[in-house]
Amino acid sequence: MASPASTHPGISYVMPVYNEAAYIDDAIESVLAQQYPGERELVVVLGPSTDGTTERVTERAVSDSRIRIVTNDALSIPLSLNLGIRAAAHDIIVRVDAHTELPADY
């Protein structure tokens, strides 16, 4: 019998981020807490933050392999989304903003 993860397509959550130190931990936690049984990843596209956001995200990525980091020095949300989608491992993409807290069953 197939495992639940193999019967559900993988999902890549793409999150453009710039200077979001006050919100980023809650946003990341809400994505990681999703109750979806398939594979999941969070692609955080980091702009050149000056408030400690980059360090917080990097620390989280080191301790959780579901978090991947892509950099975008251009400070463009459309470019960030394109970079994140291009880097995504899965065909299903969910855009998540850094101020977002998804319900666990999103």
Buried (B, 14 or more C-beta within 10 A) or exposed (E): EEEEEEEBEBBBBBBBBBBBBEBBBEBBEBBBEBEBEBBBBBBBBBBEBEEEBBEBBEEBBEEEEBBBBBEBEEEBBEBBBBBBBEBBEBEBBBEBEBEBBBEEEB
